[in-house]
């Protein structure tokens, strides 16, 4: 996988964790949710590009 395609996944993972912690939740659960959402989004875009 290319580095430029990993940047959005990394950003969504970190921002999901920060958002969760900001509202009083668990950072790691928010990070996991952000990673799953960005990963699924990335895969959907790959499907429709081909």
DRENLUM-581429 format. One record per atom (N, C-alpha, C, CB): residue number from 1; residue in three letters; atom name; x, y, z. Coordinates in pm, 1 decimal. Glycine has a CB too. Example, Ala and Ser with C-alpha at 12.3 -4.5 7.8 and 13.67 -1.06 7.14 Angstrom:
@pos: 1	code: ALA	site: N	x: 1319.0	y: -569.0	z: 780.0 $
@pos: 1	code: ALA	site: CA	x: 1230.0	y: -450.0	z: 780.0 $
@pos: 1	code: ALA	site: C	x: 1320.0	y: -330.0	z: 780.0 $
@pos: 1	code: ALA	site: CB	x: 1130.8	y: -447.3	z: 904.6 $
@pos: 2	code: SER	site: N	x: 1285.0	y: -225.0	z: 708.0 $
@pos: 2	code: SER	site: CA	x: 1367.0	y: -106.0	z: 714.0 $
@pos: 2	code: SER	site: C	x: 1290.0	y: 3.0	z: 787.0 $
@pos: 2	code: SER	site: CB	x: 1408.4	y: -59.8	z: 572.5 $
This chain:
@pos: 1	code: UNK	site: N	x: 84.6	y: -118.2	z: 0.0 $
@pos: 1	code: UNK	site: CA	x: 0.0	y: 0.0	z: 0.0 $
@pos: 1	code: UNK	site: C	x: 88.6	y: 123.8	z: 0.0 $
@pos: 1	code: UNK	site: CB	x: -96.0	y: 0.2	z: 122.1 $
@pos: 2	code: UNK	site: N	x: 46.8	y: 223.4	z: -72.0 $
@pos: 2	code: UNK	site: CA	x: 124.5	y: 346.5	z: -82.0 $
@pos: 2	code: UNK	site: C	x: 108.5	y: 431.8	z: 43.5 $
@pos: 2	code: UNK	site: CB	x: 82.2	y: 426.1	z: -205.6 $
@pos: 3	code: UNK	site: N	x: 214.0	y: 507.2	z: 73.0 $
@pos: 3	code: UNK	site: CA	x: 212.9	y: 593.7	z: 191.9 $
@pos: 3	code: UNK	site: C	x: 102.6	y: 698.3	z: 182.3 $
@pos: 3	code: UNK	site: CB	x: 349.3	y: 662.8	z: 209.7 $
@pos: 4	code: UNK	site: N	x: 81.7	y: 755.6	z: 65.5 $
@pos: 4	code: UNK	site: CA	x: -19.8	y: 861.2	z: 52.7 $
@pos: 4	code: UNK	site: C	x: -160.7	y: 808.9	z: 80.9 $
@pos: 4	code: UNK	site: CB	x: -14.8	y: 922.1	z: -87.4 $
@pos: 5	code: UNK	site: N	x: -181.5	y: 679.9	z: 63.0 $
@pos: 5	code: UNK	site: CA	x: -312.2	y: 622.3	z: 93.1 $
@pos: 5	code: UNK	site: C	x: -327.7	y: 590.8	z: 241.3 $
@pos: 5	code: UNK	site: CB	x: -333.8	y: 496.5	z: 11.4 $
@pos: 6	code: UNK	site: N	x: -216.1	y: 581.8	z: 313.0 $
@pos: 6	code: UNK	site: CA	x: -222.6	y: 555.1	z: 456.8 $
@pos: 6	code: UNK	site: C	x: -242.9	y: 681.3	z: 539.1 $
@pos: 6	code: UNK	site: CB	x: -96.9	y: 485.7	z: 501.9 $
@pos: 7	code: UNK	site: N	x: -206.6	y: 796.4	z: 483.5 $
@pos: 7	code: UNK	site: CA	x: -220.1	y: 921.3	z: 558.7 $
@pos: 7	code: UNK	site: C	x: -363.2	y: 948.7	z: 603.5 $
@pos: 7	code: UNK	site: CB	x: -171.0	y: 1036.6	z: 475.2 $
@pos: 8	code: UNK	site: N	x: -464.2	y: 934.4	z: 515.4 $
@pos: 8	code: UNK	site: CA	x: -601.1	y: 958.6	z: 563.7 $
@pos: 8	code: UNK	site: C	x: -643.2	y: 860.5	z: 672.9 $
@pos: 8	code: UNK	site: CB	x: -699.2	y: 950.2	z: 447.7 $
@pos: 9	code: UNK	site: N	x: -600.2	y: 734.1	z: 661.4 $
@pos: 9	code: UNK	site: CA	x: -634.1	y: 636.2	z: 765.2 $
@pos: 9	code: UNK	site: C	x: -571.6	y: 674.7	z: 898.0 $
@pos: 9	code: UNK	site: CB	x: -588.1	y: 495.7	z: 724.3 $
@pos: 10	code: UNK	site: N	x: -446.8	y: 717.4	z: 894.5 $
@pos: 10	code: UNK	site: CA	x: -378.4	y: 759.2	z: 1016.8 $
@pos: 10	code: UNK	site: C	x: -447.9	y: 881.0	z: 1076.9 $
@pos: 10	code: UNK	site: CB	x: -229.9	y: 790.6	z: 988.4 $
@pos: 11	code: UNK	site: N	x: -479.8	y: 978.9	z: 993.7 $
@pos: 11	code: UNK	site: CA	x: -545.7	y: 1100.5	z: 1042.1 $
@pos: 11	code: UNK	site: C	x: -681.0	y: 1068.2	z: 1104.8 $
@pos: 11	code: UNK	site: CB	x: -563.4	y: 1201.2	z: 927.3 $
@pos: 12	code: UNK	site: N	x: -759.6	y: 984.4	z: 1040.1 $
@pos: 12	code: UNK	site: CA	x: -891.4	y: 950.1	z: 1093.8 $
@pos: 12	code: UNK	site: C	x: -880.4	y: 871.3	z: 1223.5 $
@pos: 12	code: UNK	site: CB	x: -970.8	y: 870.1	z: 991.5 $
@pos: 13	code: UNK	site: N	x: -778.1	y: 787.3	z: 1233.9 $
@pos: 13	code: UNK	site: CA	x: -757.1	y: 711.4	z: 1356.5 $
@pos: 13	code: UNK	site: C	x: -727.4	y: 804.4	z: 1473.4 $
@pos: 13	code: UNK	site: CB	x: -643.2	y: 611.1	z: 1338.3 $
@pos: 14	code: UNK	site: N	x: -632.1	y: 895.6	z: 1452.2 $
@pos: 14	code: UNK	site: CA	x: -593.4	y: 988.5	z: 1558.7 $
@pos: 14	code: UNK	site: C	x: -706.7	y: 1084.5	z: 1592.1 $
@pos: 14	code: UNK	site: CB	x: -468.6	y: 1067.3	z: 1518.2 $
@pos: 15	code: UNK	site: N	x: -771.8	y: 1139.3	z: 1489.7 $
@pos: 15	code: UNK	site: CA	x: -878.8	y: 1235.5	z: 1516.8 $
@pos: 15	code: UNK	site: C	x: -998.7	y: 1168.3	z: 1583.2 $
@pos: 15	code: UNK	site: CB	x: -922.7	y: 1304.1	z: 1387.2 $
@pos: 16	code: UNK	site: N	x: -1025.3	y: 1042.8	z: 1546.9 $
@pos: 16	code: UNK	site: CA	x: -1133.5	y: 970.5	z: 1614.2 $
@pos: 16	code: UNK	site: C	x: -1104.3	y: 951.6	z: 1762.2 $
@pos: 16	code: UNK	site: CB	x: -1155.8	y: 834.8	z: 1548.1 $
@pos: 17	code: UNK	site: N	x: -979.9	y: 921.4	z: 1792.6 $
@pos: 17	code: UNK	site: CA	x: -941.0	y: 906.5	z: 1933.5 $
@pos: 17	code: UNK	site: C	x: -950.9	y: 1036.7	z: 2009.2 $
@pos: 17	code: UNK	site: CB	x: -800.1	y: 852.8	z: 1944.1 $
@pos: 18	code: UNK	site: N	x: -902.8	y: 1145.0	z: 1948.1 $
@pos: 18	code: UNK	site: CA	x: -909.8	y: 1275.8	z: 2014.7 $
@pos: 18	code: UNK	site: C	x: -1053.8	y: 1320.7	z: 2035.7 $
@pos: 18	code: UNK	site: CB	x: -834.5	y: 1380.9	z: 1933.2 $
@pos: 19	code: UNK	site: N	x: -1136.5	y: 1301.0	z: 1934.8 $
@pos: 19	code: UNK	site: CA	x: -1276.7	y: 1340.5	z: 1949.8 $
@pos: 19	code: UNK	site: C	x: -1343.4	y: 1262.7	z: 2061.6 $
@pos: 19	code: UNK	site: CB	x: -1352.7	y: 1319.4	z: 1818.9 $
@pos: 20	code: UNK	site: N	x: -1315.0	y: 1133.9	z: 2067.4 $
@pos: 20	code: UNK	site: CA	x: -1374.1	y: 1052.4	z: 2172.9 $
@pos: 20	code: UNK	site: C	x: -1327.9	y: 1099.3	z: 2310.2 $
@pos: 20	code: UNK	site: CB	x: -1338.5	y: 905.1	z: 2152.8 $
@pos: 21	code: UNK	site: N	x: -1197.5	y: 1124.7	z: 2323.7 $
@pos: 21	code: UNK	site: CA	x: -1144.2	y: 1170.7	z: 2452.7 $
@pos: 21	code: UNK	site: C	x: -1198.4	y: 1308.5	z: 2489.1 $
@pos: 21	code: UNK	site: CB	x: -990.7	y: 1174.3	z: 2449.0 $
@pos: 22	code: UNK	site: N	x: -1218.6	y: 1390.8	z: 2388.5 $
@pos: 22	code: UNK	site: CA	x: -1267.7	y: 1526.9	z: 2411.9 $
@pos: 22	code: UNK	site: C	x: -1406.3	y: 1527.6	z: 2475.7 $
@pos: 22	code: UNK	site: CB	x: -1271.1	y: 1604.5	z: 2281.0 $
@pos: 23	code: UNK	site: N	x: -1489.4	y: 1432.9	z: 2438.4 $
@pos: 23	code: UNK	site: CA	x: -1624.5	y: 1429.1	z: 2495.5 $
@pos: 23	code: UNK	site: C	x: -1635.0	y: 1334.0	z: 2614.6 $
@pos: 23	code: UNK	site: CB	x: -1724.4	y: 1388.1	z: 2388.8 $
@pos: 24	code: UNK	site: N	x: -1518.1	y: 1288.4	z: 2663.2 $
@pos: 24	code: UNK	site: CA	x: -1517.5	y: 1207.1	z: 2784.1 $
@pos: 24	code: UNK	site: C	x: -1516.0	y: 1057.2	z: 2760.6 $
@pos: 24	code: UNK	site: CB	x: -1634.7	y: 1240.9	z: 2865.3 $
@pos: 25	code: UNK	site: N	x: -1494.4	y: 1015.4	z: 2637.5 $
@pos: 25	code: UNK	site: CA	x: -1491.1	y: 872.6	z: 2607.3 $
@pos: 25	code: UNK	site: C	x: -1350.3	y: 815.4	z: 2611.7 $
@pos: 25	code: UNK	site: CB	x: -1551.6	y: 847.3	z: 2471.8 $
@pos: 26	code: UNK	site: N	x: -1338.3	y: 695.3	z: 2563.4 $
@pos: 26	code: UNK	site: CA	x: -1212.0	y: 623.4	z: 2561.5 $
@pos: 26	code: UNK	site: C	x: -1136.9	y: 655.1	z: 2432.1 $
@pos: 26	code: UNK	site: CB	x: -1235.6	y: 471.0	z: 2575.6 $
@pos: 27	code: UNK	site: N	x: -1013.3	y: 703.4	z: 2444.6 $
@pos: 27	code: UNK	site: CA	x: -933.4	y: 739.5	z: 2327.3 $
@pos: 27	code: UNK	site: C	x: -916.7	y: 621.3	z: 2233.1 $
@pos: 27	code: UNK	site: CB	x: -796.5	y: 791.3	z: 2370.2 $
@pos: 28	code: UNK	site: N	x: -882.6	y: 504.3	z: 2287.3 $
@pos: 28	code: UNK	site: CA	x: -851.4	y: 389.0	z: 2202.3 $
@pos: 28	code: UNK	site: C	x: -974.2	y: 334.8	z: 2131.0 $
@pos: 28	code: UNK	site: CB	x: -788.5	y: 279.2	z: 2284.9 $
@pos: 29	code: UNK	site: N	x: -1089.7	y: 343.3	z: 2193.1 $
@pos: 29	code: UNK	site: CA	x: -1212.3	y: 299.7	z: 2124.9 $
@pos: 29	code: UNK	site: C	x: -1245.7	y: 394.9	z: 2010.7 $
@pos: 29	code: UNK	site: CB	x: -1330.8	y: 291.7	z: 2224.4 $
@pos: 30	code: UNK	site: N	x: -1227.3	y: 524.7	z: 2033.4 $
@pos: 30	code: UNK	site: CA	x: -1249.6	y: 622.0	z: 1926.9 $
@pos: 30	code: UNK	site: C	x: -1150.9	y: 605.1	z: 1813.4 $
@pos: 30	code: UNK	site: CB	x: -1240.8	y: 762.3	z: 1981.6 $
@pos: 31	code: UNK	site: N	x: -1025.1	y: 574.9	z: 1848.2 $
@pos: 31	code: UNK	site: CA	x: -923.5	y: 552.7	z: 1746.2 $
@pos: 31	code: UNK	site: C	x: -956.4	y: 428.6	z: 1663.2 $
@pos: 31	code: UNK	site: CB	x: -784.8	y: 538.5	z: 1810.8 $
@pos: 32	code: UNK	site: N	x: -1001.0	y: 323.5	z: 1729.6 $
@pos: 32	code: UNK	site: CA	x: -1037.5	y: 201.2	z: 1657.7 $
@pos: 32	code: UNK	site: C	x: -1155.4	y: 226.3	z: 1564.0 $
@pos: 32	code: UNK	site: CB	x: -1071.7	y: 88.6	z: 1756.8 $
@pos: 33	code: UNK	site: N	x: -1252.7	y: 301.7	z: 1610.2 $
@pos: 33	code: UNK	site: CA	x: -1367.8	y: 334.1	z: 1525.9 $
@pos: 33	code: UNK	site: C	x: -1323.9	y: 416.5	z: 1405.4 $
@pos: 33	code: UNK	site: CB	x: -1474.6	y: 410.4	z: 1606.7 $
@pos: 34	code: UNK	site: N	x: -1238.1	y: 515.4	z: 1427.5 $
@pos: 34	code: UNK	site: CA	x: -1188.2	y: 597.3	z: 1316.9 $
@pos: 34	code: UNK	site: C	x: -1111.4	y: 514.9	z: 1215.9 $
@pos: 34	code: UNK	site: CB	x: -1100.1	y: 708.6	z: 1369.4 $
@pos: 35	code: UNK	site: N	x: -1031.9	y: 418.8	z: 1263.1 $
@pos: 35	code: UNK	site: CA	x: -955.0	y: 332.3	z: 1173.8 $
@pos: 35	code: UNK	site: C	x: -1047.1	y: 244.0	z: 1090.6 $
@pos: 35	code: UNK	site: CB	x: -857.5	y: 245.6	z: 1254.1 $
@pos: 36	code: UNK	site: N	x: -1147.0	y: 186.7	z: 1153.2 $
@pos: 36	code: UNK	site: CA	x: -1240.2	y: 99.5	z: 1081.2 $
@pos: 36	code: UNK	site: C	x: -1316.4	y: 178.2	z: 975.2 $
@pos: 36	code: UNK	site: CB	x: -1339.0	y: 33.1	z: 1179.2 $
@pos: 37	code: UNK	site: N	x: -1366.2	y: 295.3	z: 1011.0 $
@pos: 37	code: UNK	site: CA	x: -1442.4	y: 376.4	z: 916.5 $
@pos: 37	code: UNK	site: C	x: -1355.8	y: 419.8	z: 799.8 $
@pos: 37	code: UNK	site: CB	x: -1501.2	y: 498.5	z: 986.0 $
@pos: 38	code: UNK	site: N	x: -1234.5	y: 467.0	z: 827.6 $
@pos: 38	code: UNK	site: CA	x: -1148.1	y: 513.1	z: 719.0 $
@pos: 38	code: UNK	site: C	x: -1102.2	y: 396.0	z: 632.6 $
@pos: 38	code: UNK	site: CB	x: -1026.6	y: 588.0	z: 775.2 $
@pos: 39	code: UNK	site: N	x: -1078.1	y: 280.6	z: 693.7 $
@pos: 39	code: UNK	site: CA	x: -1039.5	y: 162.5	z: 616.1 $
@pos: 39	code: UNK	site: C	x: -1150.3	y: 116.3	z: 523.3 $
@pos: 39	code: UNK	site: CB	x: -1000.6	y: 49.5	z: 708.7 $
@pos: 40	code: UNK	site: N	x: -1272.9	y: 112.0	z: 574.3 $
@pos: 40	code: UNK	site: CA	x: -1386.6	y: 73.3	z: 489.3 $
@pos: 40	code: UNK	site: C	x: -1410.6	y: 175.2	z: 378.4 $
@pos: 40	code: UNK	site: CB	x: -1513.7	y: 57.9	z: 574.0 $
@pos: 41	code: UNK	site: N	x: -1396.3	y: 302.1	z: 410.8 $
@pos: 41	code: UNK	site: CA	x: -1412.8	y: 407.1	z: 310.8 $
@pos: 41	code: UNK	site: C	x: -1308.6	y: 392.5	z: 200.1 $
@pos: 41	code: UNK	site: CB	x: -1402.3	y: 546.0	z: 376.1 $
@pos: 42	code: UNK	site: N	x: -1185.1	y: 364.6	z: 238.9 $
@pos: 42	code: UNK	site: CA	x: -1077.7	y: 346.7	z: 142.4 $
@pos: 42	code: UNK	site: C	x: -1107.3	y: 228.1	z: 49.4 $
@pos: 42	code: UNK	site: CB	x: -943.8	y: 325.9	z: 215.1 $
@pos: 43	code: UNK	site: N	x: -1154.3	y: 118.2	z: 106.2 $
@pos: 43	code: UNK	site: CA	x: -1185.3	y: 0.1	z: 25.7 $
@pos: 43	code: UNK	site: C	x: -1301.5	y: 26.0	z: -70.4 $
@pos: 43	code: UNK	site: CB	x: -1218.4	y: -118.0	z: 116.7 $
@pos: 44	code: UNK	site: N	x: -1401.0	y: 100.3	z: -25.4 $
@pos: 44	code: UNK	site: CA	x: -1514.2	y: 133.2	z: -113.8 $
@pos: 44	code: UNK	site: C	x: -1468.4	y: 219.3	z: -231.6 $
@pos: 44	code: UNK	site: CB	x: -1624.9	y: 206.6	z: -34.8 $
@pos: 45	code: UNK	site: N	x: -1378.7	y: 311.7	z: -205.9 $
@pos: 45	code: UNK	site: CA	x: -1327.4	y: 393.8	z: -313.8 $
@pos: 45	code: UNK	site: C	x: -1247.7	y: 309.3	z: -413.4 $
@pos: 45	code: UNK	site: CB	x: -1240.5	y: 506.5	z: -257.7 $
@pos: 46	code: UNK	site: N	x: -1174.1	y: 212.3	z: -363.1 $
@pos: 46	code: UNK	site: CA	x: -1099.3	y: 122.4	z: -452.2 $
@pos: 46	code: UNK	site: C	x: -1193.2	y: 43.0	z: -541.2 $
@pos: 46	code: UNK	site: CB	x: -1011.4	y: 26.7	z: -370.8 $
@pos: 47	code: UNK	site: N	x: -1304.6	y: -2.6	z: -485.7 $
@pos: 47	code: UNK	site: CA	x: -1401.5	y: -79.5	z: -563.0 $
@pos: 47	code: UNK	site: C	x: -1456.4	y: -0.6	z: -681.0 $
@pos: 47	code: UNK	site: CB	x: -1515.4	y: -124.0	z: -474.0 $
@pos: 48	code: UNK	site: N	x: -1487.0	y: 126.3	z: -656.9 $
@pos: 48	code: UNK	site: CA	x: -1549.9	y: 206.9	z: -760.4 $
@pos: 48	code: UNK	site: C	x: -1449.8	y: 269.8	z: -856.2 $
@pos: 48	code: UNK	site: CB	x: -1632.7	y: 314.1	z: -697.3 $
@pos: 49	code: UNK	site: N	x: -1320.1	y: 268.2	z: -822.9 $
@pos: 49	code: UNK	site: CA	x: -1218.5	y: 320.3	z: -914.4 $
@pos: 49	code: UNK	site: C	x: -1187.8	y: 221.1	z: -1025.0 $
@pos: 49	code: UNK	site: CB	x: -1090.9	y: 354.5	z: -838.6 $
@pos: 50	code: UNK	site: N	x: -1202.7	y: 93.5	z: -995.1 $
@pos: 50	code: UNK	site: CA	x: -1165.9	y: -10.2	z: -1092.5 $
@pos: 50	code: UNK	site: C	x: -1268.4	y: -31.5	z: -1198.8 $
@pos: 50	code: UNK	site: CB	x: -1141.8	y: -138.6	z: -1023.9 $
